[in-house]
Amino acid sequence: MITPQSDSDKLLFSTVRIVTEKPNSKVGIGTGFFFEFKTKSGQFVPTLITNKHVVKDAIVGRFRLHEQKKVGDSDIPTGKYIDLQFKDFESQWIMHPSTNIDLCAMPIGPLVNEAQKQSRDFYRSTLTAEHIPAPGTLQNLKAIEDIFMYGYPIGLWDEVNNLPLIRRGITSTHPAVDFCGKNEGMIDAACFPGSSGSPVLIINEGQYTTASNQMVVGQSRIILLGVLYAGPVLKKDGNTESRPIPTNVKEEEKDVAERLHLGYYVSSSEIHKLGDEIKDKYQLD
């Protein structure tokens, strides 16, 4: 197993493959990522974030996590894994308060507790509020930016090393503009079933260019633009329709002629509202 060093290395350990079972015995696959909220008093609240439709009606959910060990002052992955299963899975998640915002979060306390029952702890890389861009940061981005998604398209992954796949695309809309008046944006990338919940990221390692064509050298940045949740499809009747990215990677969409290589993401600023919901539920200051 690698010892992550670069930002793109570390992000390999930021996602989790979510496998769900529904009452109809159908199996779903989605992507979750670790995100840590911080209260005003300085308390940290680590969570997993994904889409509501990934966990909807799920009675069982499964994760495979990386075991960690301490070497000196550092925690590193051992190359071994911790498999966890939870019943009554949908109820474990806290939903974004807006019904039309496809985001939810699960505090990772139950994961930590189950791992500790095995006398183990798990390794992870975590995104935070520092990765959510302020409006000024978005204004300083270009209309065309390279974006990256870590996730499990069509359920594919490196199952031996428990690592996600990395997809690359570009922004289809300017990151500072609300697409069609909604707090979301669009990317030009193939968004397959299993990718629901993938973080949509700008990752610049070592240098980047601003909207005014100023070259910034010697600095890196990770910007969490949002969370993939849906994409447009061309139906057999010739009409187009926006649909959540499916979680059932084997089920054919019988009325779809083509799933277009575009995706919609919920803007990451909505994560703040999700954090407020978590803090209210657990009465955290």
Phi, psi and omega in degrees: 000142179287155167259109188297136180237307181281167177300317181293329173297311185298325181293341174300336183255015181264348184246160179226137175277117182262121178247126183240154171240134180254166181302333180275013179070008176283143180257132178243153178228133177216181182242136171236157177223150182282133178218134183248119175272160177226130179277169179298331180277359177095006179280136180266140180234094181282137183219171164250139178241139174208193176271150174302319186289344176291321186257356183302128177066010181285128178263338178223140175226144182232143175231152167238120184247159179274125173292146179237158173222160180260129175236107187067236178261006186249146170262133179224156176287143184270342188095355174258166189228157179240116178263125181235146179226139180230135175268167182049051197293316184301326183290347180284348189255145176258125187271146171302140187294338178271128183295334183266007175254115189273067179223146172207164182219148177236115173303139189272007177309313178300326178292315179299316182296317180294322178294320181291335174297335176264011182059041182224162173228160183243148182269141179202156170247137192237133170276154182222180178299336178296339180270353177275120186286140172285160179308322179295324177294318179297321179296334182269006174268158178274163177297324179249110176234143172291136177235157180227144174233133173256128181180204192225066182298132185055025180079001184288146178194170171274090187289339177288317182259002178056048181238147179282173171261150180253125177250149181235143176203201176224164174290137176262341176229156180294131184300339182272355184252129175288116183293123180054031177079004179258157180279067182205170177220177182232144178237153174261096180197150177287118186247091187272161171309141184099343181270353180305130180092359180292136173289135176261116194234144162261124182234112176241118182251112175096327179193161175198167181243135180275176180297334179270014179066025173276127179273123177256114185250142177086008178233146176245161176208146170237123179240122176272099180291321182173198184233122180298137179219335187207175177198158179278146176234150172262118182276162182294340178274003177094353180271156174254154183207141174272129181224148171303144176297125184298152173260339177276106189282351183252344186278128180280137174273099193294334181265005184258126175276323183200135172267114186291149183278061178220154179216151175256138174239142171287128180300141186294342178299337178291342178295328177301318180293325176296321177297321178298323180295320179294316181296322178293318182298319184259009177052053179259137180273000000 
